[in-house]
Amino acid sequence: MDLRVGNKYRIGRKIGSGSFGDIYLGTNIISGEEIAIKLESVKAKHPQLEYEARVYKSIAGGVGIPFVRWFGTECDYNAMVMDLLGPSLEDLFNFCNRKFSLKTVLLLADQLISRIEYIHAKSFLHVSVFLPSGPLLSTTVPECSRWATLLQTLPCGIASSLLSSLLRDIKPDNFVMGIGKRGNQVNVIDFGLAKKYRDPKTHFHIPYRENKNLTGTARYASINTHLGVEQSRRDDVESLGYVLLYFCRGSLPWQGLKAATKKQKYDRIMEKKMTTPTEVLCRGFPNEFAIYLNYTRSLRFDDKPDYSYLRKIFRDLFIREGFQYDYVFDWTVYKYQKNAQAIAQAQGQNHPDVKPQEKVTRNRPRHQPSQGY
């Protein structure tokens, strides 16, 4: 049976899954365009897909913001049809042996600061929220018990598009690269738990509160979030600082800590984070990372971060290092080198009299460095 949503979007193989739903590769049967289809059971304990679609609609039009083509209800599932995207930064980090070069980190930092600035300009934070209820664009169709069974029969593939993870803070899994002509563009996904930091009626900043629970990934959480303070714009930019250092270092000092309970683990992470001096955390890397982190930690609750200043810190470093804005990321070079090696090995098999070192030299492009990354 041909499963469709919105009449014209055919559901294909599963390409991702998460704690609240699955993502499928889809096809627009009219244009033939491939898209992503996110499905969530209408019986989910904490449904959030409808709210996520609302947020996407509110921030639509920005660079790096996926476009939602359709949202509605089909049989027993809420469905959201959106742009098909590429791998997450976490996937690419693993692909590059869990270390990014300074150039790649700075290229990413420039885009990521701009994405956060745009989201903040729309009065949203990328943090936790209580989910509202109410209709958006839903349609009512008869329940179809066969859907669940049929979805289970669809083939699974490698997750090469949107990764379905429950984002409650800034983290690499929720930044994904584009595909095709937009392959060098960083996109932000998973707004199911986004939160307004301004009252929609008064436009005043939300009030300062304490004793808030920490939810989500503690690894990148700001210190104030650990302390139970209501999250605001400062927390997003501080979290981004930890993400950038994670990319530079390969890991953060508070990773891998053991504890009997999640609460105890969060407490240990907080203690390590608070007692690790910025200079120690950033040791071995340009001083700009310490400057960035110290600035974000100095912001007051309702302060607006100076995004231009933060971008300039890293842009000046980029220029001083002599890098080129060619958008050649580590994974691009890595894939190119692997392909070149494969070609060299294949050609070497056809020339058994050529020594291995001669094979590599013969087939290496002139601009390719002799040492791997």
Sequence and secondary structure as in RCSB ss.txt:
>XXXX:A:sequence
MDLRVGNKYRIGRKIGSGSFGDIYLGTNIISGEEIAIKLESVKAKHPQLEYEARVYKSIAGGVGIPFVRWFGTEC
DYNAMVMDLLGPSLEDLFNFCNRKFSLKTVLLLADQLISRIEYIHAKSFLHVSVFLPSGPLLSTTVPECSRWATL
LQTLPCGIASSLLSSLLRDIKPDNFVMGIGKRGNQVNVIDFGLAKKYRDPKTHFHIPYRENKNLTGTARYASINT
HLGVEQSRRDDVESLGYVLLYFCRGSLPWQGLKAATKKQKYDRIMEKKMTTPTEVLCRGFPNEFAIYLNYTRSLR
FDDKPDYSYLRKIFRDLFIREGFQYDYVFDWTVYKYQKNAQAIAQAQGQNHPDVKPQEKVTRNRPRHQPSQGY
>XXXX:A:secstr
   EETTTEEEEEEEEE SS EEEEEEETTT  EEEEEEEETT SS  HHHHHHHHHHTTTSTT   EEEEEEET
TEEEEEE     BHHHHHHHTTS   HHHHHHHHHHHHHHHHHHHHTTEESS      S SS       THHHHH
HHHS B    S      SS  GGGEEE  GGGTT EEE   TT EESB TTT  B          S GGG  HHH
HTT    HHHHHHHHHHHHHHHHHSS TTTT   SSHHHHHHHHHHHHHHS HHHHTTTS THHHHHHHHHHH  
TT    HHHHHHHHHHHHHHTT   S   HHHHHHHHHHHHHHHHHHHHH TTS HHHHHHHHS TTS SS  
